[in-house]
Amino acid sequence: MDVDLSQFYQLFFEESAEHLAEMERILLAIDPADPDKEDLNAVFRSAHSIKGGAGTFGFPDMTVVTHTLETLLDQIRRGERALTGEMVNLFLQGGDAISMQLAGHRDGLQVDRQFIRGICEKLEAISGNPLVSDQEQSSDDSLSAEQNGGNTFSPSTYRIIFTPPPNLYTRMVRMEPVFDELATVGKLILTGNITPQGEFSVYDPTRCRAIWEMTLTTDRTPNEIADVFMFVADEEEISIEQLPPGSLNGGNEATAAGGTIKGGRSFDNNEITPGGYGRRGSDTAEASSIRVGVVKVDQLINQMGELVITQAMLAQSARQLDQVQFENLHRALSHLERNTRDLQESVMSMRMVPISFIFSRFQRLVHDLANSLGKVVELKLVGESTELDKGLIEKLADPLTHLVRNCVDHGLESPETRITAGKSPGGAITLKASQQGGRVLVEVSDDGAGLNRVRILAKAARNGLTVSDAMSDEEVWRLIFSPGFSTADQVTDISGRGVGMDVVQKNVTAMGGRVTLASTQGKGSRVLISLPLTLAILDGLAVRVGSETFIVPLNSVIESLQPLSEELNEVSRGECTVYVRGEYIPLIHLGDLFRIVGAVRRPENAIVMLIDAEGEQLALLVDELLGQHQVVIKSLETNYRKVAGAAGATILGDGRVALILDAVEIVRLWRKEPPHEQTSPKNGG
């Protein structure tokens, strides 16, 4: 019966992409002069797994590249050939070829067959072992035996018992490719209900589901035999026992002889158990996880948001009921609120992923750019475990790519220039992530030459921008965010086309984030990106100003107080400051800022809320604190229009809409500075 495997393609594509990412990560970190054996084994296992999956799912073009790559890797891990930097680069290109083929099957993208053929030829040329037919391989083996006086390695016979899980067939696993590969390793004898020709025309399904028995005479090790089952079985499901010489009995069996095939998984001796092979810890983790599409997670988060709004509406209605008379109702609503919050935290954690998800991809980018530019660059990753909303992670990739490319091309000097300046020949780029309150800070820095103030001013003047020598460094650095601005001497494939920092700012502000830049001549530059932790739900403090209600993100609030008259100090233009613990903090009237009629005018009769605007403190004057709420962020720009000073909106328990304030944009609005081109988060409807 033919089995349609197309329904399992997506799983193969995802697992192959993970194997490719793992290969690239290891190859970029490996030391060619002293490679770690386990790293070599891990790269080999990844290539072998892709090859096995490609063969099983009917993608023979992918098996050609992976087989050639596998051959050379096997020679290296056996100690037959030394690893070189040239090989590492070639292996990376081999991964690119496999990735291209994978994208061709998955997305229907164009595959450069000439590039793939060239990679295979280079791999075969280095290995000195081009692909040959079984007949040619047999001839080579015979010739080798004659040259050695007829002395060949004595093969051993093994009894192999494979006990698959009950769902082997329901997972649509096919055993034929496994037996075919075992037949190429040595002389295979399959026991059970098998015809003499080795066909599975008659067999007991119950027995086949319970156990598979076979013997194999081969010069391969038990590790390499177990390797053949890698794609279909866990180690504890396989038992491999070496038989004494001459113990092989005949019977209702099928035999097959073939050439040798390079392959296998490496295990330490202490990992081999009497019943077979030990289980890797990662397999346990895989067994306890499932793959869920992002669309389904998004739907769950949206439904969670609606549940939060419904719970707030119930709580609002219950406040109008007598607590004594409706005691049970209030108690039940209290439990509902607590359970809703716990559920919300659990659901949100499903969408939070470590920022290493994108940090890891820049190792390859820096490696390739440094080679093409003749520079020595070290990429340092700090805080990779910091978690961020998956939606933000995906949108952050492009801005970070621009920044890292700029660091390699513009920021870091050539080794000769660095030595002349008294620096080490190799430069360093640092990608750092950290969480502060409800925001994630992502920093991209380098120890290069820094920004050239004179050069930036000159280029800005040529571009028609209004500049002066009296501008502060911060104002000068802000010029490079202008559209089409570039200080590159010439246009290259890497930079110089005027597309870069303006794209960074546009993409970051579209996520509700902000970009700041600092630089020191001769010491390097630092770009700081501040992003909200999530775009879905946040904890906020509801405040009343006149008849309007606003939500202030709780992570921005420092404290609230009612000032005394002597703590207030009026300055020019009717502005006022409040004296708090030795500091005069500017006081912003939200009623004036949003032109709200009926707001309290005198600060001593209102509430002053101290908030943090990314390191700068300011005080907001509000009429009343209404309490803490968990609110669902809705996009203003999608559903209405952009509102200055607001990061979004939410629906309150009584059905009214309240603006969610953005502390930094409030400061800009108060100072009458041009706001960032920021759009509201796109979550919600």
N, C-alpha and C positions, 0 to 999 in steps of 0.2 A: 504494500500500500504506500503510495506516494504521500509524503507529509509536507504541507505548506509551512515553510519556516519563515515566511515574510513577516508574520506577526511578531517574531522575536528579533527582527533586525535592529530595532531601536536599542534593545538591551546590548546587542553586540557593538553597535556604534558607540554607545556610552562607555562601555568597558574598554574598548579599544582606545578611545580618547584618553581615558585615565591611564592606560598602560603607556601611551605615547608621552603624556605629561610626566609620568614617573621616569621614563627613560631619559627625557631631556633634563630633568632636575638632577639626576645622578651624573650624567655625562658632563654637565656644566660645573659640577663640584668636584669631579674626580681629578686626581693627580696622576698624569700619564707616567711620571717617573716612578711612582710607588702606588699603584692602584690597589684599593681594598678588594679582596677576593669576593666578599659578600656583595659589594657594589656591582662587580662584573657579573656575578650570578643573577642579581636582581634585574640587570639590563637584559641578560639572556632570557630570563623567565618572561619578561614583558614581551620581547620579540616572539618568543615561542608561543605565548598565549594568543597573540594577534594572529600568528600563522595558523594555529589550530582552529581558532574561531572563523577565520576567513575560509579555510577549507571546508569546515562544517556547514557554513551558511552559503557556500557557492560563490565566493569571490576569488577565483584563482589568480587574478592579476596581483592581488595583495600578497599571496603566498610566495610569489617569485622574489619580490624585494625582501620580505622577511626571511626567506630561506637563505638568501645570499648574505644578509646581515648576520643571521644566526650562525652561519658557517665560520665567519671571521671571529665573531665573539667567542665561539667555542674554542677556537685555536688559542685565543688570548687567555681565556680562563683556565685552560689546561696547561698553560705555561709554554706552549709550542711557539708562541710569537709574542714579542714585547709590544705593549701599547705605546702609541706615539700621539703627539698633539694632532698630527695630520689625520690619524684614524678617528680621533674624537670628533673633529670637524666633519669628517665624512659620515660618521654615525649620525650626527645631528642632521646632516643633509638627507640621510636615509630616512630618518624620522619625518622630515618634511615631505619626502616622496610618499611615504605611507599615509601621512595625514592628507595629502592631496588626493590620493586614491579613495580614502575614507570619505572625504567630502564629495567626491564624484559619485559614489554609491548612495550616500545619504541625502545630499542636496541637489544632485544632478549637475554639479559644477564641472567646468572644463578641466580635463586632466592633460598635463603636458607630458605626453608619452616619451618625447625625446629626452626630457629631463630625467625621467624615471629610468630610461634605458641607460643613460649616461652614469647615473648613480650605481646601477647594478654592475656596469662594466668596471667602474673604479673600485668597487668592493671586491669583485672577482680578481682584478689585477693585483690588489694588495694581498689578498689571501693566497694567490697562486693556485687556486683550486676552483676553476670555473665549473659550472654545472655540467655534468655528463650523464649519459644514460646508464641504466643498470648494467648493460652489457659492457660498456666501456669501463665502468667501475670494477666489474668482475675481472676484466682483463688486467687492469691496473693492480688489483689485489694479487692476482696470480704472478704477475711480473715481479711484484715486490717480494713475494715469497721465494721466487727463484733466486733473486739477488741476495737474499739472506740465507741461502743454503737450504731452503725449504723449511726453515724454522719459523713457525708462526705462533702467535699467542693462542694458547689452548682455551677454547670456549667452555663456558660452564652452562649447566642446565638449571633452570629455575622453575618452580611451581608457582604460578600466579593465581591468586584467588581474589576476585573482585566482587565485593558484596555491595551492590548499589542501593540507594535509598528506594523506598516503595514508589516514589513519584518520578523515577527515572524516565519512563516513557511519557508520562503526562507533561514533562518538561521538554518533550520532543527531542531528547538526546539520541543521537544515532551512533551505534557502536561500530558500524562498518569502517569509518575512517580510523578508529583506534586499532582495529585488527590489521588494516592495511599498513599502518605505520609500524606495528610490531613485526609484520612480515618482512619489512625492509631492514629491521635490526638484526634478525637472525632466523633460525628455523623455528617456526611457530606450530604448535599442536594444540588444537582446540578440542576439548573433551565435552561430551554431552550429546544432545540430539543434533548433530551436524552431519551433513552428507560427506562422503569422501572427497567431493570436489570443494568442500569448504563453504557450501551454500547453506543459508538458514531457511531452507524451504520447509523443513519439518522441525519443530521444537516445542517444548512445553513452556507456555508463557509464564506459568506459575513458577517453574524452576528458574527460568531466565530472570524473573524479577527477584528471585531470592539469592542467586549466586551465579557467577561465571567462573569456570575453571579452565586453565590452560597451562601448557608448559612451553618454555622458550629456551632454545639453545643459542647462546650469543656470547660475544666477547665484551658485551657492555656490562656496566655495573648496575647493581640494584637501583641506584639513584636515577640512572638514565632510563631504566625500564619504567620506573614510577613516573618519570617525566611524560611519557606517552599518554598517561591518564590525566594529565594536569587539567585539561579543559572540561573533563566530564566527571571528575571524582575528587573527593577529599582524601587525604592521606590515610586516615583510619579505615577507609573503605577498601584498602588494597593490602593484601598480604603477599610478600615476595620471599620465598624460601629457596635457598640453594640446595639442590639435590646431589646425593653422592654420585660419582661417575658410574655409568652403566645402569642406573636405576630407572631409566625411562622405559615404560611399558607401552605396547601398542594397544589398539582398541578402535572403537568407532570414532575416528579422529580425522582431522584435516591438517595437512602440513603445507607449509609455504616457506620457501627460501628466497632470500633476497640479499641485496648489498647492505652496506652499513649506512647509517644516517647520523649526522652529528646532532647531539641534543642531550638534554637532561637537566635535572634540578640538583643542586648541591646541598647535602645535609651533613652536619657534624655527626660523628659516630654516636654521641650521646642522644641524638634525636631518633635513632633507629630503635624500635621496640620489637619484642619477639613477635608481636602480631602484625607488624608492618611498619608504617612510618608515622611519626608524631604529627599532630595537627598544628599548623601555624596559628599564632594568636590573632592575626588579622582575619583569618577565616571565621573565627568566632564573632568578630565584630560585624563582618559582612552578613553572617547568618541572622544577626539581631537587628538588621536594618532593612528598609524597603525603599524603593525609588518612587517618588511621587512627583508628578509634573508640576511646574511652577504655576501653571494656570489654576490647578486645583487648590494650591496653597493660597493664591490670590483670592479665589472665591471664598475660601474659608475665612480669610482675614476680613474681607468685605462683610461677610455675614456676621463675623464677630463684632465688627463696628456697629452694625445695625442692632445687635443684641445689647451693646453698651448704651446706645441711645434709648432703646425700649426700657432698659432697667432704670435709666435716669428719669424717664417719663413716669414710670410707676412710683419711684421714690418721691418725685415732685407731687404727684396726686395724693400720696399717702400722708404727706405733711399736713394736709388740710383735714385729716381725720383725727379724732381723739385717740391719743396713745393708750389710754386706759381701756376704753371700750373696744378698741381694735388692737389689743396687745399682740394677739397671735399673728395678725397680718403684718404688723411692724416687725415682729421677730423673723417672720418668713422672708420679708423684704431685705432684712439685714443679712440673712444667710445668702440670699440671692446676690446681693451686692458683693459679698466676699467671694462667692463661687465664680461670679462673672469676672472679677479681677484675676483670680487664679487661672481661669480658663484663658483670659486674654493674654496673660504672661506666657502661658504654655504655647498658645497659637503663634504669638509673635516670635518666640524663640525658634520656631520652625523655619522662619524666613531669615533669621540672623545667621550669617556665615562669616568665618574668619577672613580678614582682609588678605591673608596669604593667598587666597583664591586668585587675586590679581598680582600681588607682589611677586609671586614665584615666576610669572611669565617674563619679568624684566631681566632675569638672569641671562636668558638667551638674547634678548635685544641688546643689552650692554655688551655681551660677548661678541656679537657680530659687528656692531658699530665700532667697537674698539679695534677689532682686527682690520676693518676697512679704513680706519683713520690712522692706523699706526700708533695708537695710544695704549697705555697700560692702565686699566680701570678696574677697581674693586667695588662691587656693589654690596653694601651692608644693609641688612634688613633688621629692623627693630620693631617689636610689637606686632608681629605677624598674627598673633592669636586674637587681636582686637576684633570684635565682631561688629558688623554693619549690616543694615538691611540689604538683602540680595538685589533689590531694584537699584539701590544706590551703587552697589559694588559694580554692577554691569555698566552703569553710566560713568563711573569714575575711571574706567580703563583708558578712554581716549585722552582726557586731560593729563593723566599721569604719563601716558606715552609721549605726549608733546614735551612735558617737563623733563623726562629722563633723556630724551633725544637732545634737547637743548643743553643739558648738563654735559653730555659726552662731546657734543660738537662745539658749542660756544664756551661752556664754563671751564672745562678742563684743558690745560695746556698740553703741548706735546712733551714727551719725556725730556728732550733737550732743553726746552724752555723752562721746565720745572727745575731741572738741575741747576741751570743758570740762576734761577731765583732762590736757590738754597732749599728747594723742596725735594722730596723723594720723587723718583721718576714716575712712579705710579700714582694716579689720582684716585680719590674715593668719592663715591656717591652714596648717600644714605637715604633710605626710604624708611620713615618712622611713622607709626600710628599709635595713638593713645586716645583714651576716652576721658572727657571732662564733663561731668554732669550728663546732660542729655545730648551732647554733641561729640562727634569724633573728629580729632585733629589729625590730618595727614600732612607730613612734612617731607619735602624733597630738597635736599641740600647737597652741596659739593664743596670741595676745598680747592677750587680753581682760582681763576684770576679775578672773579667778581665782576660786577657791572661797571662799565666805563661811563662816568657821568658826562664828560665832555662829548664823547662820541654820540651818546643818546640825545643830548640837547641839539647837536649839529644835525642829526638825522631828522629829529622832530621839526626843526626849523625848515629843512628842505621839504618836508611833507606838508608844510603850511600850518603847523600847529603853533599856538601862541606859547612861547617859552621865554624865560629870562634867567639870568645867572643867580637871581635872588631866590629862586625856587628851592625848597627843601629837598633833601635826598628822597624822602618819601614821595613827594610830588613828581620828581624826575623819574623814579622807578615806575610810577603809575603810567607814564607815557608809553611804555612798551606794551600796554594792554590795548593800545589804539589799533583799530583794524588796519591790516596791511603793513604794520610796523615791523621792520627787521633791520638789524645792524650787520648782517652777514655781508662779507665782501663779494661773494659770488653765489649764484644759485647752484645748489647741488641736489642730489637725490635725498639728502638728509634734511637740509634746511635752506633758508634764504629766500623763500617765496612769499614771505609776509603772512603766512598762515601759522599761527602758533599760540601766543599768549592771549590774543583776543578770543580764540576758540576755547582756550582753557577757562577764561573768565565767563564766557557765555554758557558753557556746559555746566560749570560749577554752580553758577547762580540759578540756572534752571532747576537744580536739585535743592534749592533752598539754602545753598552754601555761599561762602565768601572766600576770596583769595587775597592774601597779603604777601608782600615781597620785601625782603631785607637783603642787603649786600654790603660787603666790606672789600674795598679795593685790595687785590692781592691775596685775599684770604678765602673768598668764595661767596656764594649766594644761598639764600634760603627762601623757599616758597612754602607758605602755610595755607592749607585748605581746611576750612571748618565746615562740617556737614552735620545735619541733624541725624540722630541715631536711627530714627525710623521715620517713615512718611505716613504712618497709619494712625496711631493712637498715642497720646501723651497725657501726662498728669499736669494739670494747670490749676491756677488760683483764679477763681471768678471774682471780678471787682465791678462795682457799679459807679458809673460817672453820669450824673443826671438820670435820664431814663434809659440809658444804654448799659449793656453788660459786655465786658471784655474778658478775655482769658489771657492770663500771663503765664507762660510756661514755668512750671515750678522750679526747674533747674536754673532759671535766671534770677529767681527771687533770693535776696540775701536776708532781709528782715523787713518787718513793717512796724511803724511807730506813729504816735500822735505827737507832733512837735510842740514845744513851748514857744511863746512869743519871743523870748530872748534867744532862741536857737535859730531864728529866721533873720536873714539879712538881705535887704532889698538892694539890688545893684541897678546899673543903667538900663534904660528901655523897659522898665517895669519888671525885669527879671529878678529872680530871687534864688538864694542858696539856703541850704539847711546845714547847721553845724552838728556833725555826728562824730563823736570820739576824736576830736582834734582835727577834723577835715571839713572843709566847706564843699558841699556836693551840690551841683546844679539841680534846681527843682523845675520839673516839666509839668505844666498843667495839661493833663490829657483832654480836659474840657475845651481849652483853647485850641489845642492841636487839632482836634477833630470837630471843632465848632459845634459843641453840644450845648444846647440851651438848658439852663437850670442847674448846671454843675456848681458845686460849692466853690466859692472864690477864695475864702480865707483859709490858709493852710492849717492854722491852729484849730479850725473846726472840721478838718477832714483827716484823712489818713495818708501818710507818706510811705511809699513802698520803695525800698532800696533794691535796685536790680543791677546785675552785672552784664555789661555789653562787651563781651570778649576782652576782659581786663580793665575796662573803664566803668567806674561806678556812677550812677545817676539816680535821681529820686523822681518817682512818678507820684503826682497828687491825684488821689481818687476819693470818691465820696464814702465808699463803704466796701469792706471785704465780705464777700458772700460765701466763701468756703472753697475747699479743695474739690476738684472734679476730675474724673477721667473722661477725656473728650476725644472724639473721633475727628481727625483733620479732614476737611473737605476743601477741594480746590476752588478758590475764588475765581481765578482766571478762566477756568473751564466752565463754571456755572454762572458767572456774572461778569466781572471785569477786574482788572488789577486795582488794588486799593493800597496806597502808600502807607507804610508802617505796619502792614498786616502780612503775616506769613500764611494765612489761610483763614478758614472759618469753621465753626462747628454748630451743631444743632443742640440746643439746651433741652432740659427735661420738659419745659412748657411749650416746646415747639418753636421757640424763637431762635434766630440766628445770632451768634456772637462772634466777633472778630478775634482771632488769635494774634496777639501782638508779637512783633519781632523787635527785640531790644535794640539791636544795632540800627535797624531801619528807623526806629523811633528817634534815635539820636540824630541821624542824618536829616530826618524830616524837621526836627526841632532847630537844627543848625542851618536849615534851608540849603543843604548840600544836595547835589544830584544823587538820587538813589541808585543802587546797583540795578542792572537790568535783570531783576529777579522775578521769576514766575512762581506762582504758588505750586506746592506739591501736586502732582498729578493723581494722587490716590483719592479715591472716593468719587461720588457722583453728585 
